[in-house]
Amino acid sequence: MTEKQTVLVTGASGLLGRSIVSELEKNSGFTIIKCAFSRTRDGYVKMNLLNEADIQETLQRFRPCAVIHCAAERFPNKVEENLEEVKKLNVRASEVLALEADKIGAFIIYISTDYVFDGLNPPYSEDSVPNPVNKYGATKLLGEKAVLGVNPANVVLRVPVLYGPVTSIEESAITVLLKAVREEKPQLVSDIEIRYPSHTEDISYIVHQLLKLKLNLKWNI
Ligand SMILES: NC(=O)c1ccc[n+]([C@@H]2O[C@H](COP(=O)([O-])OP(=O)(O)OC[C@H]3O[C@@H](n4cnc5c(N)ncnc54)[C@H](OP(=O)(O)O)[C@@H]3O)[C@@H](O)[C@H]2O)c1
């Protein structure tokens, strides 16, 4: 019997991470290591991405063949307010994770965002030149560069605004609109952006296919 391959998911307690874990747990033969920080519960491993020794120990302990890196600060207002701290998570931690993954021969699937683009000339392709217009997009782009700088064979997946099963209505930028509607009073919302929300289950399916492709398993669409 062959041993199961191990896949480590960072941000496994988050909106997208939960969905990726559930896709991989129901459909794959992988052993999944679910890493979270403040929301660890049974079956989750606590890893503080701001602690480089913690990253090293966790990767050495589980020796995954792939790391799906979801953890980030993704609320643009929080990034604006706390840029230097956020860079430690969105940029430096991504680099350290890539360096430690590289040491054990693992690759990274880095979840990025369409916020790396300015939105002036859509649609965008993989070769389009990024031009983030907010600090969140800028930190995610730096994270992309850090991860690809360590190993160009790592994968960057840029996803648009997400919706899916939420733990609170504020968790997704889509469901939070429902809260605004329910309040039945005038609200300030942007009317200049055209966005293309994606369901977390669809992104999780794509991540699963990418993972299998990278591991040369069956391409199953
Ligand atoms: N949500 C969107 O609309 C959207 C759109 C485009 C791209 N993205 C990208 O998709 C990825 C996943 O986003 P998401 O919406 O699932 O994020 P999320 O719900 O905000 O979850 C963030 C995750 O990061 C973890 N985390 C935070 N600080 C940490 C630390 N110091 N050490 C370890 N883990 C830490 C959190 O763990 P705890 O909660 O356990 O502390 C949580 O699991 C991100 O990279 C984001 O940039 C998201």
PDBQT file of the ligand as one rigid body, heavy atoms in Angstrom, charges set to zero:
ROOT
HETATM    1  N1  LIG A 301     -12.355  36.752   0.858  1.00  0.00    +0.000 N 
HETATM    2  C1  LIG A 301     -12.246  37.250  -0.372  1.00  0.00    +0.000 C 
HETATM    3  O1  LIG A 301     -13.210  37.857  -0.932  1.00  0.00    +0.000 OA
HETATM    4  C2  LIG A 301     -10.970  37.099  -1.138  1.00  0.00    +0.000 A 
HETATM    5  C3  LIG A 301     -10.917  37.581  -2.460  1.00  0.00    +0.000 A 
HETATM    6  C4  LIG A 301      -9.745  37.424  -3.190  1.00  0.00    +0.000 A 
HETATM    7  C5  LIG A 301      -8.637  36.812  -2.621  1.00  0.00    +0.000 A 
HETATM    8  N2  LIG A 301      -8.706  36.379  -1.334  1.00  0.00    +0.000 N 
HETATM    9  C6  LIG A 301      -7.501  35.731  -0.785  1.00  0.00    +0.000 C 
HETATM   10  O2  LIG A 301      -7.872  34.414  -0.429  1.00  0.00    +0.000 OA
HETATM   11  C7  LIG A 301      -7.139  33.995   0.717  1.00  0.00    +0.000 C 
HETATM   12  C8  LIG A 301      -8.107  33.459   1.753  1.00  0.00    +0.000 C 
HETATM   13  O3  LIG A 301      -8.972  34.525   2.135  1.00  0.00    +0.000 OA
HETATM   14  P1  LIG A 301     -10.139  34.307   3.183  1.00  0.00    +0.000 P 
HETATM   15  O4  LIG A 301     -11.253  35.195   2.767  1.00  0.00    +0.000 OA
HETATM   16  O5  LIG A 301     -10.397  32.855   3.398  1.00  0.00    +0.000 OA
HETATM   17  O6  LIG A 301      -9.458  34.927   4.500  1.00  0.00    +0.000 OA
HETATM   18  P2  LIG A 301     -10.064  34.975   5.973  1.00  0.00    +0.000 P 
HETATM   19  O7  LIG A 301     -11.424  34.379   6.019  1.00  0.00    +0.000 OA
HETATM   20  O8  LIG A 301      -9.896  36.399   6.431  1.00  0.00    +0.000 OA
HETATM   21  O9  LIG A 301      -9.085  34.046   6.802  1.00  0.00    +0.000 OA
HETATM   22  C9  LIG A 301      -7.783  34.455   7.093  1.00  0.00    +0.000 C 
HETATM   23  C10 LIG A 301      -7.030  33.263   7.623  1.00  0.00    +0.000 C 
HETATM   24  O10 LIG A 301      -5.688  33.682   7.942  1.00  0.00    +0.000 OA
HETATM   25  C11 LIG A 301      -5.348  33.103   9.196  1.00  0.00    +0.000 C 
HETATM   26  N3  LIG A 301      -4.334  33.911   9.880  1.00  0.00    +0.000 N 
HETATM   27  C12 LIG A 301      -4.400  35.211  10.198  1.00  0.00    +0.000 A 
HETATM   28  N4  LIG A 301      -3.294  35.583  10.874  1.00  0.00    +0.000 NA
HETATM   29  C13 LIG A 301      -2.510  34.481  10.992  1.00  0.00    +0.000 A 
HETATM   30  C14 LIG A 301      -1.257  34.203  11.591  1.00  0.00    +0.000 A 
HETATM   31  N5  LIG A 301      -0.548  35.142  12.234  1.00  0.00    +0.000 N 
HETATM   32  N6  LIG A 301      -0.764  32.950  11.510  1.00  0.00    +0.000 NA
HETATM   33  C15 LIG A 301      -1.450  31.974  10.878  1.00  0.00    +0.000 A 
HETATM   34  N7  LIG A 301      -2.645  32.164  10.294  1.00  0.00    +0.000 NA
HETATM   35  C16 LIG A 301      -3.171  33.408  10.354  1.00  0.00    +0.000 A 
HETATM   36  C17 LIG A 301      -6.656  33.104   9.973  1.00  0.00    +0.000 C 
HETATM   37  O11 LIG A 301      -6.568  32.168  11.041  1.00  0.00    +0.000 OA
HETATM   38  P3  LIG A 301      -7.442  32.356  12.387  1.00  0.00    +0.000 P 
HETATM   39  O12 LIG A 301      -8.758  32.924  11.977  1.00  0.00    +0.000 OA
HETATM   40  O13 LIG A 301      -7.532  30.961  12.939  1.00  0.00    +0.000 OA
HETATM   41  O14 LIG A 301      -6.674  33.289  13.273  1.00  0.00    +0.000 OA
HETATM   42  C18 LIG A 301      -7.638  32.675   8.896  1.00  0.00    +0.000 C 
HETATM   43  O15 LIG A 301      -7.685  31.277   8.783  1.00  0.00    +0.000 OA
HETATM   44  C19 LIG A 301      -6.333  35.210   1.177  1.00  0.00    +0.000 C 
HETATM   45  O16 LIG A 301      -5.008  35.047   0.765  1.00  0.00    +0.000 OA
HETATM   46  C20 LIG A 301      -6.981  36.378   0.475  1.00  0.00    +0.000 C 
HETATM   47  O17 LIG A 301      -6.026  37.394   0.189  1.00  0.00    +0.000 OA
HETATM   48  C21 LIG A 301      -9.844  36.494  -0.579  1.00  0.00    +0.000 A 
ENDROOT
TORSDOF 0
